[in-house]
Amino acid sequence: MGKDGSTIDGFAKKTNAKIAIDINEKFVRDDCFPVKIRGTAEQCNAAKEAIEQFKGELHMSIPKAILHISLFAEIEQSTGTFISIDTTDQDTDGNVPITIYCGTDQQRVAARDAIEQQFSVNIEIEIPWDKTGVIVGKEGTKQIEIEEMFGVRFDIDYSRCSGRNIPVRIVGTIDGCNAAKETIERLISTSSREEMEMWIKESDTDKIKDYAIGQSTGSFISTNNPSSPNDEHVSITIQGTHEQTMAAKEIIEQTIDESSTEMLVTSSLIGKIHGKGNRQLKQIARNSGAYVTVDYFSEEFYHVKISGSDAACTAAQENIENILFGDNFSPQLGTS
């Protein structure tokens, strides 16, 4: 029968026959029950043949973290088997059991081989030992993010650390492993480079394809959670070379149709915009949803650039004007 009748359901699904087992009636032997099949002659014969071919089960397990349920339908169809996965029964290593039913022994072995080929791809790369924290993150948050994003599992083998490098083993599907490998390598390569932060409305995050933009620009982009449940804005962190971060920023601005406003602020008052530990500048960005940068312009002035939606730019400019009391800054250079 299988768990909750899954095996019989598999036979019925494959043959379009109606199959029932009368567990209240013994048949010939004490450990056998009659199986009733209803349908056309062709359906009944197909169901009977499938049941007779059912000589056993083939068991295996794979890590739950790399489980892609949708791929099993293709394997079932190509091998003529039925695959049962119990995601609730997870062992201490994070593996879930898989049982392959139906078909001949050869078909079940073919299904097992297909599963192993799809889900047991191993890729090993080496990273600098002092960069492990970059791909693990605080309390493992970055590792979980990468594993869930690409449906893989990766482990750092600290016992095999050689010199300045340490191996990282990635397990999953072919596409998942390759994508995770590219992301890890990009994280490592950008970890000591420039980092930029910009703010967008949370409603615009669906427009930003972090991974796609990162691939096209060679940068690594992550979207952070709102600072509070009532905050309508989220920050985007871009890592890479100056050229890479600027290219990614430009694509994001174009994607959400951003504009920009520029101002000149006197050197004596620029500290009011920065605030202690740059907190004031971050607060302006958070309150307005705009991205605000301050650059040296001359001995007398600093150049302030505000980018974002029209509403965000206006809000940030008004915020800055209020901080400066509207008396000690030149007119804006322009809006684009």
TORZA-206491 format. One record per residue: x, y, z of N, C-alpha, C, O in turn; residue in one letter. Coordinates in steps of 0.05 Angstrom, whole numbers, plus 5000, padded with zeros to 4 digits. Last residue first. Layout:
BEGIN
XYZXYZXYZXYZA...
***
This chain:
BEGIN
534863184754534763024729532862804733532462644715S536063844776534563594780534463444753534063564732T541364264804539464174783538163914791538963784810G543664544845544864554819543064454797543064554774L539964944891540664684880541764714852541064894837Q543165524921540965394907541865124896544265094890P547265404981546665534955544265404942543465184951S545965515050546665345028545865475002544065635002F543965745098546865735092547565535070549565395072N538565735111539865995108542665975096543666175086D535365295126534765435100536365685095535665835077G536664995169534965235173534565405148533565635150F538964515162540664755158539165015162540265235158L534664185170536964155187538764405186539864495206I531364355127530464405155532864385175532964535194N534464185084533864465087532964535116533764735127E534063635092536663765094536264065099537664185115I528563565083529763485109532363625113532963725135N528063725030526763885051527863815079528063995095E531063315007531963585004530663765026531963925038Q527962865020530662885030531663175029532963265048A523162984992523162945022525962975033526263105054A524962994939523763234951523863214982524463414995T526662464934528562684931527562934944529063074957C521762194940524062144959526062364958527062454979A518762374897517862434924520062394945520362554964A521862184854521362474857520562534886521562724898D526361664879523961754865523662054870524962174887S533461814877531161654885528761744869529061874849G538862194905537662034883535461854894535561764917S542662754917540362604927539162454903538462584883I548963004934547262894913545162714925545762544942K552663544952550663354962548963264939547663424926V559063784958556963714939555163494950556163284957H561264324999561064034994558763984975556664124976Y565364924996562864774993563364464991565464374983F570365145003568065285015565565105015563765145032E574064844977574564905004572165025018571865005043E569664394940571764594942572264654971571064524989S567463874945567064034920569264244918570564284898F566863214969568363464970568063614944568363494922Y560262934977562962934966564263214967562863414967D555262535000556562785005559462764995560862585004V548962244980551862234982552962514986551762704976T543161874991544462134994547462094997548361945014V537361614965540161544970541761814970541561954950Y530961624999532861704978535661604985536161535008A527361555039527561345019529461404997529561254977G526861905082525961985055525761765035524161775016S528761645127526261785128525061845101522661845097N533761435110531661255120528861395119526961275112R536561895096536061695076533761515084531961445068A536762135146535562285124534762085102532562095091I539661755175536861815182535361955160532961915155Q544661785150543061535148540161585155538361455143K545962305167545662245139544061995134542361985116L546262225223544262405212543762355182541562365173Q550461865229547761785236545661965223543561875215R555961915225554361915200551461845205549961785186N557961995276558061725265556361695240555461475233G553762545283555662375296555562085284553461965283K552462865219551862785246553962605257555862525243G552063045164553262795171552262695198551462465201H549563545170548363335153549463065160547962865160I553063815202550263775211548863565195547163425205K557763845172557663655195554863615205554263405216G556964265137556563995127556463785149555163575146I557864775153555364655162554964365153553064235160L562664945132562264985161559764845171559564795195S562064865077563864685093563364705122563564505137S555464935051557965045060559464855078558264685092T552964534998552764615026555464715036557464595030V549364474939551964544951551464644979549764814984L545763924909545864164925548764224933550464034932M541563564864544163634874544163904888542664084880E537463004852537563284859540363334871541363174886T534662514807536762604826536662904829535863054811S530161944799531262204791533362284811533762144831S528761264778529561464798530461724785531261724762E526160774761525561034750526261254770524461414777D527760284777525560394792524960684784523560834798I531660204737529460004741527160124756524760074749T535260614745533660604720531260424723529160474712Q537260464794535860714792534160724767531960824767E539659974780537459974800535860234797533360234798I543560144745541459964735539059974754536759984745I546760464779545460584756543160414746541060514739E548560074815546860294825545360424802542960484805K551859774781549459654793547559864803545159844799A555760164769554160044747551659924758549459954747A557860254820556560474806554760374783552660474778M560159754831557959864848556460084834554060104836T563959714789561859524791559459624808557159594801Q567360154799565960134773563559944775561459994764E569360014849567860264846566160254820563860334820H567959314860569759534854568059784851565559764850T563159124911564759074888566759304884567159464902G556459104936559359064941560759004914559758864897Q550859424961552259344936555259334943556459514953I544859364995547759374998549059264972548459044963T539059725004540459534986543459574989544459804987I533959785052536559865042537659645024537159405029S527059975047529159775053531759875041531760025022V521260295074523560295057525560065066525559985089H517160345109516360285082518860255063518460195040E516660105174518360245155517660155127517559915121D513959815211512460035199514160185178513160375165N517659445231515259345216513759565201512459515181P524259705216522059665234519659575218519559625194S527959665176528959705204526859675224527359615248S526859145128526259415139527159425168527159225182P532558745106529858775117529359055127531259195134N536358845045536058815074533258855083531658985069N538858534990536658704999536258645029535758415036T545258544959543458414979541358624988542058854992S549758394908547558574918545858424937545058194931I556158434882554358274898552358464911553058654924F558058524812557858604840556158404855554958224844S558058444758560258324773560258404802562258374816G553758594727555658804735558058704750560058844754T550758144718551258324695553458534702554758634684S550257914769551557764747552457954725554657934715Q547258304797549958234805551558094784553958154780G542558284769544058534767546958474776548858574764I540957764783541357834755543058084752544858094735A540457794839542457614828543057684799545357674790Y536458194846539058224858541158054844543258154836D532258514812533158234811536058234820537858254804K527358934831530258904832530958604832530258464852I521958934834523059014808526058964807527258954785K520858804886520258594866521458674838521958494822D521959274913523959064914523458844893525258714884T518259674916519859664891521759424891523159384870D516059664965514259584943515859564917514759444898S519959894996519659604998517959504975518359284965E523760394962521260314975521060004975521859874956K530860414976528560414958526060334974526260234996I537360654986534760604997532660614975532660784958W544060404987542060574977539360484987538960254995M550960344999548260285008546360494996546960734995E556960004980555160234977552360154987551559924984M563759854986560959784993559260034992559960245003E569659624953567759834960565059724967564059534955E572959034979572659264961570559464971569859464995R573358565004575258775012575059014994576859184994S569358254981569258305010571158525019570658655039S569358104929568458374935568558444964567858664972T571157574929572657774914571858064920573458244917S567157324961569957334970571457554956572957704968I562657394928562657494956565557534966566257734978L564257104883563757394881563757524908564857754912R564456594904566856714894566657014891568557164895E559056534918561156514939563656654929564956804944I556656564867555956754888558056764910558856984918T558856124840559356394830558756604851560256804853E556855714873559755754870560356034861562156164871K551355764864552455814891555455864890556456034904A551255614810550355884818551455954846552256184850A553155084813554555284797553855564805555555744807N549154854845551954854854553555074839555055214851C544554914813544655034840547455064850548255264861G545754614767545354904765545655044792546755254794D546254104792548454224776548154524775550054664780I543954084861543654034832545954174817547354334829T548753954913546054024904545753944875547053764866G553954184954552353954945549654044936548354204951V560554414961557754484954556354244943557354114925I565754525005564354324989561454394986560054445006R571554885010568654905014567354704995567754724970V578054885041576154785021573254825030572554805053P582355445050580755245063578555145043577455315029I588855755052586355685039584955455054586155305069N593855855072591856075075589156005064587256165065R595455215090596455485086594355695092593255705114G589654865089592454845080593455135075592455265057S584754525124585854785119588854765112590354655128C581754085136583454075112584654345105585354385082R578254185176580353995182582453975159584553865162S574354515157576454645173578754445178581054535183Y570754535106572254325118574654435132576854455121D564354785103567154875104568754655119568254605143I559054615060560454575085563354665082564554635061D552554745033555454755032556654735059555554835079F547054554994548254555020551254565018552454425001R541954894954544354734958545054714988543754835004V538255254932537554974938539854794940539854574930G539355784926540055614904539455314909540055144892F537256034972536956164946537455974923536055994903M538755705014535855725007535555844979533655774965E544355795014543255525011540355525002539455374985E544656345023545756234998544555954993543755894971I542256385074541256545051542056415025540456385006E545556075105542755995102541556135078540056015062I550256395102550256125092547356025087546855905066Q548456855128549256875100549256595087548456555064K547456675181545356785165545956795135544256745119T550856475221550256305198548156415179547256275161G551856875257550256655266549256485242547156365243E553657275204553057275232551057055239548857055228K556856885151555257105162554857075192555556875204G559256555113557656435135555756645146553456595151V562256855078560156675067558456545088556356425082I565457145114563957285093561657115082559557215076V568156785145565956935157564257085137561857145142G572256625112569956435117567556585129565356515123T576756905102574357005090571956825095569756865084K581356675122580356905136577857025124576857235133D582356275085581256195111580156425126578256395141W580256365018582056445039580856385066578456445071P577555764988577356054994579456115015580255935030I576455284937578055374960577755674963577655824943E571154824922572755054916574355124941573855034963I567654284894569454374916571054614907572354604885E561354004884563354194874565054284898563954354919I557253474869559153584888561153764874562353694854N550653264863552953394849554753514871553753654889V546052994876548452934891550953034876553052914877S541453054846541553184872544253134887544553244909F542052814795540753074798541453214824541953454825Q544452334806545752514786544652794790546152984787Q540952104842543652164851545052354832546552524840E536452054808536352224832539152304841539652534848I538551684771537651954762537552144785538352374783A539351244803541651364790540951644781542551834783D533951134817535951204838538351344826539251544837R531950994767530851234781532851324803533251564806A534850534757535150764739534151024752535251234749A532950214797535750284798536250534780537750714787V527650154778528150284804531050374807531650594817R528549884730527350154730527850304756528450544756Q530649404749532249564732531249854731532750044731Q526349184777528749254791530449454775531649634786D520549524748522349294752524649384769525049624775T515049894779517049834759518649584766518349464786G514550134848513550074821515850004802518250034808C518350624887516550394883516150344853517150484836Y523150874928522450844899520850594896521850374902I523551324980522951054973521951044944520251204936T527751725019526351694993525951404987527851244990I528652115078528551855064526851875039524852015037P533052675087530352565086530252315070531652285050V538252945129537352785106534452695109533552635131N540553195172538953355154538053215129537253345110G543052875208544753005188543253175168544353275149D539052655237540752855250542552995231543553215237T533452605190535352505210537152725220536852955213D526552705184529252815178531152705199530652725223Q520752635161522552455175525452525168526552425149D517852975130517553005159519452835175519852875199T518452845078519953075087519653125117521153285128T518852295045517752365071519352595083521352555097D517052134981518952294997517652365023515452485023I516751644931515551754955517651884972519751774977S515851534863517751614884516251744907514651934903I514951034816513551224833515351274857516451094870F517150954747517050884775515351094790514451284779T518951044695516650874699516350784728515450564733G522951404681523751134691521450944695521850704699T520551874666522551764649523351474656524351324639S516951984708515951944680518051804663517251634647Q520352044752518251834752517351774723517051544716E523352494735524652234739522652004738523151794727I519352884733520752814709522152544711522152384692E517952894787515952824768517252744741516352554729A522553094813521852814816519752714796519852484787F522953644809524653474791523853184792524553034774L519753864848518753874820520353694802519353604782S522553834897520353644892519653634862518953424852I528753874913527054014893524853814885525353644867H533053924967530753784956529153964937528254174945L537254084996537554104967535153974953535353914929I535954025049536554295040536754315010536254524999A535553485058533053635055533653905043531954015028K540053035026539653265044537053425038536553485015P537152385015538652615005538252845025536252845040I536951665012536351915025538152135013540352085003S533451064994535751234993535051485009532751515018M530950414973531050634993533650794990535850684984H526350074936529150164936529250424953527850614948L522349494943522749784945525749844945527349674953E519048984902520549094926520749394925519449524909G516148844860517548634874519048734899520048574915K511448964819512249084844513548874862512148744877F509348704778512148784775513248894801515648924804Q504148654794505748414793508748484791510448334801E502449184787502549064814504248824815505748784834I502849234731504449404748504649294777506849304789A499148854715501948814708503748984726505848894734E494449084735495248814744498248774739499648664756K494349554705494549564734495549304745497249294763A493749334653496049504659496549524689498749514699A488849074659491248924653493849074659495748964670N485549524668485849314688488349144684489749074703C486049804620486949924646487349714667489249734682Q484049434584486749534580487849644607490049594615E478749394602480549154601483449234600485149114613A477349954646477249814620479149574621480749554639T476149824716476749994693476349844667475149634667G478549614779476349674761477149864739478750054744R480949124822481649314801479249354783477949164774I482648944887480448964867481149194848481749414856K486348474921486448734908484348744886484348564869V486148144985485248164956485448454946484848644961P492148025022489448145020488648164991490448194974F496347615064495547725038492647835039491047735054C497747335108499047595105498347715078499747905069D495146845106494347035127495547315123494447515133D493246675039495146675062494346885081492947085074R487846715014489646485012491546465035491446275050V486447305042486347175016488646975014490947035013F481847655086484347515081484147365055481947305046K478948285091478648015080481347885074482847995059E479948795105478248635124477948345115476748185129N482549065066484148965089482548805109483748685127I482049065002480249015024481848895047482348655048D484349574961485249334977483249305000482849485016I483249814895482549814924483549554936483449344924A483650234839484850004854484150034883484450244895I481850414776481150444804482050194819481149974812K486650644726484750444737484050514766485650654779A490650934705487851054704485750844713483350884707N495850794711494250624694491450734690489950624673T498351164745499751084721497950934701498350944677K494751224787495451454771496651374745496151494724K494850704809492350814797492951044779491751074757A500150674828499150484808496750604794496550594769F499851094866501751104844500950924821500950994798G496150904902495451144887497351174863496451274842D499150484923496750424907495950664891495050634868I503050804949503750614928501450544910501650554886T500251114987501651244965502451054942502351134919S497450985033496350895007497851004983496750994961G500451175075497851305069496851235042495451395029D505950865046505051055067502551205058502551335038K503950245015505550485018504450665039502250615050G501649765000500050005000501750255000501050454987M
***
